Amino acid sequence: TVGTANAKNGLINAARDNIPLLLAAGRTPLTETGHISSRNRSIHWGQESFDQGGMVREYVKWDYELRGGQPVDAVVDRALDIAMTEPRGPVYLTLPREVLTDAAVAPRRDTVRPLGSLAPEPAWAAVEEAANLIAKAEFPLIVTSTIGRDPAAIDALAALAEEFALPVVQSEARDFNLPGTHSMHVGFEPAPFLAKADVVIVLESAVPWIPRAHGPRRDAKIIHIAGDPLASRFPFREIEADLLVAGDPRAALAMLRECLGAAIKNAKNGSADGRRKAVATAREEIAARRKKLIETVKDQTPVHPAWLAHCLNQVKSQDAIVVSELGVPISQLDLTKPRSFMGSLLSGGLGFGMGAALGAKLAAPQREVIVTVGDGSYMFGNPIPYHYVGRAENLPTLTIVANNHMWGAVRQATLDVFPEGAAAKANVMPITQLNPSPDFEKVIGTCGGRGERVDAPGDLLPALERSFAALRSGTPAMLNVITQGRR
């Protein structure tokens, strides 16, 4: 129970981010006497629950308790198949001590096969209807958040967008979905493009826009393409849809590209050239705003997050993996390679970033891994175990703490609802301050890593260069960067 309780926040993150994960947890002994594994410590009474799986049932696809006499391989196979079947997600298996110490049951089969069931292709009729809507549109827009989880889908999206001049905005991007250099990439803010779009293709995006803040035109046609276009594991979600296309999104992109050529000829729509010019202009404006922002903030103290991202771009390798947990804005990062970004979790469970960085380094040992976290996220992420495991398992990462001395999310959430309230007018907003700030840069030194504090913008790039030199020699590194937002 207590281990599951400690892991539950990570489990919620995995559920909302469709991560296939098997969480196995011990269960207190069921018996008081009569078995070698019967209870023999007082915690075996204190840790028993009426329904241990009930702690996590809302956030897992499947939960089960292993029973005596069952073939373990069959149970684990089933757990992993369910986790790996779209939409993917976590599963939970509890293990009573009596069952674990009984004799094992021999496996019934010896079969090696891919895990999970293959996602079905979308219905051709639905794709053709989508193609006809897009073909007739003056300004169709693609909105995506996580299509890049499948690297092959990035190529399919890039080819489709280029051939038919379909602008792509990455709203609430949790993955790298399209290179920033692509001619149809129009950034990360959907509002200005939603105002123009007469057809919106929502592609693997559970929250493509915030209805309270902005949304599509009232006359726009909305197409949702995803393995689960209704996001059925969200209890309430009222995002407009005129056409739902369920199935493998990569297959949908290929099918849509095949259908669109004929559909555009039939529609005799010549607006693609106009869209290319409009998108080119929009990209120039986005680049100009980004450049102006950097010029404005480059000398500001404390360090502006955009300057932190700009300096990071100068030093990191092209295929570096950036795990961002409230550290740097994705809109300021130069990203061109698949699987180079992870962040912006929908559930917002603090503390995922550093463990995710170790997982990324384990999965891609030849790539640089940078994790950017806020000061609160750093503390939530169990920094001592994180640094210890990184050193013990030879998983060097660069950790950047964007330290604004506050719970920024708590402050902003309060201002969103009560901009003129008592908390907003207070000299110090209650329950938002993280002062005095710990010397975070010293923590990594206890585990053999290199730490450094940065206060001034001019010191940031040299500090990053020193940190990357350590990282590339196999030594974990960390920067405690004092950033804007402090009150």
Residue pairs with C-beta under 8 A, 6 or more apart in sequence:
1 25
1 28
1 47
1 48
1 49
1 52
1 55
2 47
3 25
3 26
4 23
4 25
4 52
4 55
4 56
4 92
5 55
7 23
7 25
8 55
8 56
8 59
9 349
9 350
9 351
9 352
10 349
10 351
10 352
10 355
11 21
11 23
11 56
11 59
11 60
11 90
11 92
12 59
12 347
12 349
13 19
13 345
13 347
13 349
13 352
14 21
14 59
14 89
14 90
15 59
15 60
15 89
15 90
15 233
15 347
16 345
16 346
16 347
17 174
17 345
17 346
17 347
18 87
18 88
18 89
18 146
19 88
19 89
19 90
20 80
20 83
20 84
20 88
20 89
20 90
20 116
21 83
21 89
21 90
21 91
22 76
22 79
22 80
22 83
22 90
22 91
22 92
22 93
23 56
23 60
23 90
23 91
23 92
23 93
24 92
24 93
24 94
24 95
25 52
25 92
25 93
25 94
25 95
26 94
26 95
26 96
26 97
26 100
27 52
27 65
27 94
27 95
27 96
27 97
28 39
28 43
28 44
28 45
28 47
28 48
28 96
28 97
29 35
29 37
29 38
29 39
29 44
29 96
29 97
29 98
30 96
30 98
31 37
31 38
31 39
31 98
32 38
32 39
35 98
35 101
36 101
37 97
37 98
37 100
37 101
38 98
39 45
49 55
52 65
52 94
53 63
53 64
53 65
53 92
53 94
56 63
56 92
57 63
57 92
59 90
60 89
60 90
60 91
60 92
61 82
61 83
61 89
61 90
61 91
62 78
62 79
62 82
62 83
62 91
62 92
63 91
63 92
63 93
63 94
64 75
64 78
64 79
64 92
64 93
64 94
65 93
65 94
65 95
65 96
66 72
66 75
66 93
66 94
66 95
66 96
66 99
66 100
67 99
68 98
68 99
68 102
69 105
70 105
71 105
71 106
71 107
71 108
72 104
72 105
73 107
73 108
74 107
74 108
75 93
76 93
79 91
79 93
80 91
80 115
80 116
81 115
81 116
81 117
82 91
82 116
83 89
83 90
83 91
83 115
83 116
84 115
84 116
85 116
85 117
86 116
86 119
86 227
86 228
86 248
87 227
87 228
87 233
88 116
89 233
118 248
119 227
119 247
119 248
119 251
120 246
120 247
120 248
121 247
121 248
121 251
121 252
121 255
122 225
122 245
122 246
122 247
122 248
122 251
122 252
122 255
123 245
123 246
123 247
124 255
126 243
126 244
126 245
126 246
127 245
127 252
127 255
127 256
127 259
128 259
128 263
129 243
130 201
130 223
130 225
130 243
130 245
130 256
130 259
131 256
131 259
131 260
131 262
131 263
132 263
132 267
133 140
133 199
133 221
133 223
133 242
133 243
134 140
134 164
134 166
134 199
134 201
134 223
134 256
134 260
134 263
135 260
135 263
135 264
135 266
135 267
135 269
136 199
136 267
136 269
137 197
137 198
137 199
137 221
137 269
137 271
138 198
138 269
138 271
138 274
139 167
139 196
139 197
139 198
139 199
139 271
139 275
139 278
140 166
140 167
140 197
140 198
140 199
140 200
140 201
141 166
141 167
141 168
141 169
141 190
141 193
141 194
141 196
141 197
141 199
141 200
141 201
142 157
142 161
142 166
142 167
142 168
142 169
142 201
142 203
143 168
143 169
143 171
143 190
143 194
143 200
143 201
143 202
143 203
143 205
143 208
143 209
144 157
144 168
144 169
144 170
144 171
144 173
144 177
144 178
144 202
144 203
144 204
144 205
145 170
145 171
145 172
145 173
145 174
145 175
145 177
145 204
145 205
145 206
145 207
145 208
146 173
146 174
146 175
146 177
146 204
146 205
147 153
147 154
147 157
147 175
147 177
147 203
147 204
147 249
148 154
148 175
148 176
148 177
148 178
148 338
148 339
149 175
149 204
150 249
150 250
151 338
151 339
152 250
153 249
153 250
153 253
154 176
154 177
154 178
154 338
156 250
156 253
156 254
156 257
157 168
157 177
157 178
157 203
157 253
158 178
158 179
158 182
159 257
160 166
160 253
160 256
160 257
160 260
161 167
161 168
161 178
161 182
161 184
162 182
162 183
162 184
163 257
163 260
164 257
164 260
164 264
164 272
165 184
165 272
165 273
165 275
165 276
165 279
166 184
166 201
166 275
167 184
167 186
167 193
167 275
167 279
167 282
168 177
168 178
168 182
168 184
168 185
168 186
169 186
169 187
169 188
169 189
169 190
169 193
170 177
170 178
170 185
170 187
170 188
170 330
171 188
171 189
171 190
171 205
171 207
171 208
171 209
172 205
172 207
172 208
172 344
172 346
173 188
173 330
173 341
173 343
173 344
174 342
174 343
174 344
174 345
174 346
175 339
175 341
175 342
176 335
176 337
176 338
176 339
176 340
176 341
178 184
178 185
179 185
179 335
179 336
179 337
180 334
180 335
180 336
181 336
183 276
183 279
183 280
183 283
184 279
185 283
186 193
186 279
186 282
186 283
186 286
187 286
187 331
188 330
188 331
189 331
190 208
190 209
190 214
191 209
191 213
191 214
192 282
193 282
194 200
194 209
194 214
194 215
194 216
194 217
194 220
195 214
195 217
197 216
197 217
197 220
198 217
198 219
198 220
198 221
199 220
199 221
199 222
199 223
200 208
200 216
200 220
200 221
200 222
200 223
201 223
201 225
202 208
202 222
202 223
202 224
202 225
202 226
202 229
202 239
202 241
203 225
203 226
203 249
203 253
204 225
204 226
204 227
204 249
205 226
206 231
206 234
206 237
206 346
207 237
207 239
207 346
208 239
209 215
209 216
209 239
211 238
211 239
215 240
216 222
216 240
221 242
221 243
222 239
222 240
222 241
222 242
222 243
223 241
223 242
223 243
223 245
224 230
224 239
224 241
224 243
224 244
224 245
225 245
225 249
225 252
225 256
226 245
226 246
226 249
227 246
227 247
227 248
227 249
228 246
229 241
229 244
229 245
229 246
230 237
230 244
231 237
231 239
245 252
264 272
290 331
290 332
293 306
293 332
294 306
294 307
294 310
297 304
297 306
297 307
297 457
298 307
298 310
298 457
299 457
299 458
300 307
300 457
300 484
301 455
301 456
301 457
302 404
302 455
302 482
302 483
302 484
302 485
302 486
303 454
303 455
303 456
303 457
303 460
303 481
303 482
303 483
303 484
304 457
304 483
304 484
305 327
305 328
305 329
305 332
305 402
305 483
305 484
306 329
306 332
307 457
307 460
308 327
308 328
308 372
308 400
308 402
308 460
308 481
308 483
309 328
309 329
309 332
309 333
310 332
311 460
311 461
311 464
312 322
312 328
312 333
312 370
312 372
312 400
312 464
313 332
313 333
313 334
314 461
314 464
315 461
315 464
315 465
315 468
316 322
316 368
316 370
316 468
317 367
317 368
318 336
318 337
319 337
319 340
319 367
319 368
320 340
320 367
320 368
320 369
320 370
321 339
321 340
321 341
321 342
321 357
321 360
321 361
321 364
321 367
321 368
321 369
321 370
322 328
322 333
322 335
322 340
322 341
322 342
322 343
322 370
322 371
322 372
323 341
323 342
323 343
323 353
323 356
323 357
323 360
323 369
323 370
323 371
323 372
324 330
324 341
324 342
324 343
324 344
324 353
324 371
324 372
325 343
325 345
325 350
325 352
325 353
325 371
325 372
325 373
325 374
325 377
325 381
326 372
326 373
326 374
326 376
326 377
326 402
326 408
326 409
327 353
327 371
327 372
327 373
327 374
327 377
327 400
327 401
327 402
328 372
328 400
328 402
330 341
330 343
330 344
333 341
335 341
339 364
342 356
342 360
343 353
345 352
348 409
350 376
350 377
350 380
350 381
351 377
351 380
351 381
351 382
352 381
353 371
353 372
353 373
353 377
353 381
354 371
354 373
354 378
354 381
354 382
354 383
354 386
354 399
355 381
355 386
356 371
357 369
357 370
357 371
357 397
357 399
358 386
358 389
358 390
358 393
358 395
358 397
360 367
360 369
361 367
361 369
361 390
361 395
361 396
361 397
362 393
362 395
365 395
368 398
368 468
368 471
368 472
369 397
369 398
370 397
370 398
370 399
370 400
371 397
371 398
371 399
371 400
372 400
372 402
373 381
373 399
373 400
373 401
373 402
374 401
374 402
374 403
374 404
374 408
375 401
375 402
375 403
375 404
375 405
375 406
375 434
375 437
375 440
376 406
376 407
376 408
376 434
378 399
378 401
378 440
383 440
383 443
383 444
384 443
384 446
384 447
386 399
387 443
387 444
387 446
387 447
387 449
387 476
387 478
388 447
389 395
390 396
390 397
390 447
390 449
390 476
391 447
391 448
391 449
391 476
394 474
395 476
396 471
396 474
396 475
396 476
396 477
397 471
397 476
398 467
398 468
398 471
398 476
398 477
398 478
398 479
399 444
399 476
399 477
399 478
399 479
400 478
400 479
400 481
401 440
401 478
401 479
401 480
401 481
402 481
402 483
403 437
403 440
403 480
403 481
403 482
403 483
404 482
404 483
404 484
404 485
404 486
405 433
405 434
405 435
405 437
405 482
405 485
405 486
406 432
406 433
406 434
406 435
406 485
406 486
406 487
407 431
407 432
407 433
407 434
408 432
408 485
410 431
410 432
411 429
411 432
411 487
414 421
414 423
414 424
414 429
414 432
415 424
418 424
423 429
423 430
428 487
429 487
432 487
433 487
439 453
439 480
440 451
440 453
440 478
440 480
441 451
441 452
441 453
441 478
441 479
441 480
442 451
443 451
443 478
444 450
444 451
444 476
444 477
444 478
445 451
447 476
448 475
448 476
449 470
449 475
449 476
449 477
449 478
450 466
450 467
450 470
450 475
450 476
450 477
450 478
451 477
451 478
451 479
451 480
452 463
452 466
452 467
452 477
452 478
452 479
452 480
453 479
453 480
453 481
453 482
454 460
454 463
454 479
454 480
454 481
454 482
455 482
460 481
463 479
464 479
466 477
467 477
467 478
467 479
468 477
470 476
470 477
471 477
